[in-house]
């Protein structure tokens, strides 16, 4: 169930557990910031997500951290909080994992079950 990506362990749900989320790729952007790409049958195309890890995260593999989700506004994407919002600088002193997913061009973080019917 766990995966080691860029020397940083992250949990990726297994398809055997009923969540067909697949890691397509990852790019380490700096010592704290990693860009991930995921695919799932629930969403068309690839979903990009940026994750900021706290300093020293890799050296404490068993420590648990709180997670802060930063959702971008309209017409932005997963890069907005790090390129426009100073998320990396503002969270640097805190032991928190920051997850910044992209909602796609028209998803808006909604779960349109059954096409919204």
JOQUI-V514728 format. One record per residue. N is the residue number from 1. RES is the residue in three letters. PSI is psi as a letter, one per 20 degrees, with the letter a starting at -180 (999 if undefined). Layout:
n = (N | N)
res = (RES | RES)
psi = (PSI | PSI)
This chain:
n = (1 | 2 | 3 | 4 | 5 | 6 | 7 | 8 | 9 | 10 | 11 | 12 | 13 | 14 | 15 | 16 | 17 | 18 | 19 | 20 | 21 | 22 | 23 | 24 | 25 | 26 | 27 | 28 | 29 | 30 | 31 | 32 | 33 | 34 | 35 | 36 | 37 | 38 | 39 | 40 | 41 | 42 | 43 | 44 | 45 | 46 | 47 | 48 | 49 | 50 | 51 | 52 | 53 | 54 | 55 | 56 | 57 | 58 | 59 | 60 | 61 | 62 | 63 | 64 | 65 | 66 | 67 | 68 | 69 | 70 | 71 | 72 | 73 | 74 | 75 | 76 | 77 | 78 | 79 | 80 | 81 | 82 | 83 | 84 | 85 | 86 | 87 | 88 | 89 | 90 | 91 | 92 | 93 | 94 | 95 | 96 | 97 | 98 | 99 | 100 | 101 | 102 | 103 | 104 | 105 | 106 | 107 | 108 | 109 | 110 | 111 | 112 | 113 | 114 | 115 | 116 | 117)
res = (UNK | UNK | UNK | UNK | UNK | UNK | UNK | UNK | UNK | UNK | UNK | UNK | UNK | UNK | UNK | UNK | UNK | UNK | UNK | UNK | UNK | UNK | UNK | UNK | UNK | UNK | UNK | UNK | UNK | UNK | UNK | UNK | UNK | UNK | UNK | UNK | UNK | UNK | UNK | UNK | UNK | UNK | UNK | UNK | UNK | UNK | UNK | UNK | UNK | UNK | UNK | UNK | UNK | UNK | UNK | UNK | UNK | UNK | UNK | UNK | UNK | UNK | UNK | UNK | UNK | UNK | UNK | UNK | UNK | UNK | UNK | UNK | UNK | UNK | UNK | UNK | UNK | UNK | UNK | UNK | UNK | UNK | UNK | UNK | UNK | UNK | UNK | UNK | UNK | UNK | UNK | UNK | UNK | UNK | UNK | UNK | UNK | UNK | UNK | UNK | UNK | UNK | UNK | UNK | UNK | UNK | UNK | UNK | UNK | UNK | UNK | UNK | UNK | UNK | UNK | UNK | UNK)
psi = (h | q | q | o | o | k | j | o | p | q | p | o | q | q | h | h | j | j | n | l | p | p | o | h | r | q | p | o | h | a | h | h | p | p | p | q | p | q | q | q | i | i | p | p | a | p | p | q | p | q | p | p | q | q | p | j | g | h | i | m | h | i | q | q | q | q | p | p | p | o | p | r | a | q | j | a | a | i | i | g | h | h | h | h | j | k | h | g | g | h | i | g | i | q | m | q | p | p | p | n | r | p | i | a | h | j | g | k | k | q | n | m | p | k | j | j | 999)
